[in-house]
Amino acid sequence: MLALSPAGPEKVHLARPPAWPELRRLGDLGVGLTDPGEEGGVNWRTAGWDGAVGLTPDLVLSDARGNAGQPAALAELPAWRALTATAPVLPWNPELPCSRRATAAFLEQVAGALEGLAGTA
């Protein structure tokens, strides 16, 4: 699984799983999370889209906040199409509200997507 925040047609911010509570929790539950590499900051590694495509995730969590590029707006970007050709995309809010209900909904959504992937393997 790869978590990212689209920054436009040329760049993407790739999440560092240990920096985000929900991603850490998924890792604790045994979900395989993609490490984007060493370069960059504490929370994100900023890269070109080709760097994201090279990570070949089986599931993409895409930043759903208003400041991030949205999947519909990225549809014409060849790298986005390549990244998502074999990986479903789920919306992800790195700033998930601190509530049990919001956390449970997020975890259930990811679990459903992962179950769907297991059914196709």
C-alpha positions in Angstrom: 0.0 0.0 0.0 1.3 3.5 -0.9 -0.1 6.6 0.7 0.5 9.8 -1.3 -0.6 13.4 -1.8 -0.7 14.6 -5.4 1.1 17.9 -5.7 0.2 18.5 -9.4 1.2 17.1 -12.8 4.9 17.1 -12.0 5.3 16.2 -8.3 3.8 13.9 -5.7 4.4 13.7 -2.0 4.9 10.1 -0.9 3.9 9.5 2.8 6.3 8.0 5.3 4.1 5.5 7.1 5.7 5.8 10.5 4.9 9.5 10.5 1.1 9.0 10.2 -0.9 7.4 13.1 -3.4 5.6 10.8 -0.7 4.2 8.6 1.3 3.1 11.7 -1.8 1.4 12.9 -2.3 -0.4 9.6 1.3 -1.5 9.7 0.8 -2.8 13.3 -2.1 -4.8 11.9 0.1 -6.5 9.3 -0.6 -4.3 6.2 2.4 -4.0 4.0 3.2 -0.3 3.6 5.5 1.2 1.0 8.6 3.1 2.2 9.2 5.9 -0.3 13.0 6.0 0.3 15.4 8.1 2.3 15.3 11.5 0.5 13.0 14.2 1.7 11.4 15.3 5.0 10.1 13.6 8.1 6.5 13.1 6.9 6.8 13.1 3.1 9.2 12.4 0.3 8.5 14.7 -2.7 9.3 13.1 -6.0 8.3 13.1 -9.6 5.4 10.9 -10.6 7.7 8.3 -12.2 9.2 7.7 -8.8 5.8 6.8 -7.5 5.0 4.5 -10.4 8.2 2.6 -9.8 7.0 1.7 -6.3 4.3 -0.6 -7.9 1.7 -0.6 -5.0 -1.2 -2.9 -4.8 -3.4 -0.2 -3.2 -3.1 3.6 -3.3 -4.3 5.9 -0.5 -4.6 9.3 -2.1 -4.8 12.5 0.0 -8.5 13.7 -0.1 -7.9 17.1 1.4 -8.8 20.1 -0.8 -5.2 21.2 -1.3 -4.2 17.9 -2.9 -4.7 17.0 -6.5 -7.8 14.9 -6.9 -8.0 11.7 -8.9 -10.4 13.1 -11.4 -8.1 16.0 -12.1 -5.1 13.5 -12.5 -6.9 11.2 -15.0 -5.0 12.6 -18.0 -1.6 12.2 -16.3 0.1 9.1 -17.8 2.0 8.4 -14.6 -1.3 8.5 -12.6 -2.9 6.1 -15.0 0.0 3.8 -14.8 0.1 3.9 -11.0 -3.6 3.2 -10.7 -4.0 0.7 -13.6 -3.5 -2.2 -11.2 -4.0 -0.5 -7.8 -7.4 0.7 -6.5 -7.4 4.2 -5.1 -9.0 5.0 -1.7 -9.4 8.5 -0.4 -7.1 9.2 2.6 -7.1 12.2 5.0 -3.7 12.5 6.7 -5.5 14.7 9.2 -8.2 12.3 10.1 -10.5 13.7 12.8 -9.6 12.3 16.2 -12.7 10.2 16.7 -13.3 6.5 17.1 -16.0 6.6 14.4 -13.7 8.3 11.8 -10.8 5.9 12.6 -13.1 2.9 12.4 -14.6 4.0 9.1 -11.1 4.5 7.6 -9.9 1.1 8.8 -13.0 -0.6 7.5 -12.6 1.0 4.1 -9.0 -0.2 3.9 -10.0 -3.7 5.1 -12.7 -3.9 2.4 -10.2 -2.9 -0.3 -7.6 -5.4 0.9 -10.2 -8.2 1.0 -11.1 -7.3 -2.6 -7.5 -7.6 -3.6 -7.1 -11.0 -1.8 -10.1 -12.2 -3.8 -8.5 -11.4 -7.1 -5.1 -13.0 -6.3 
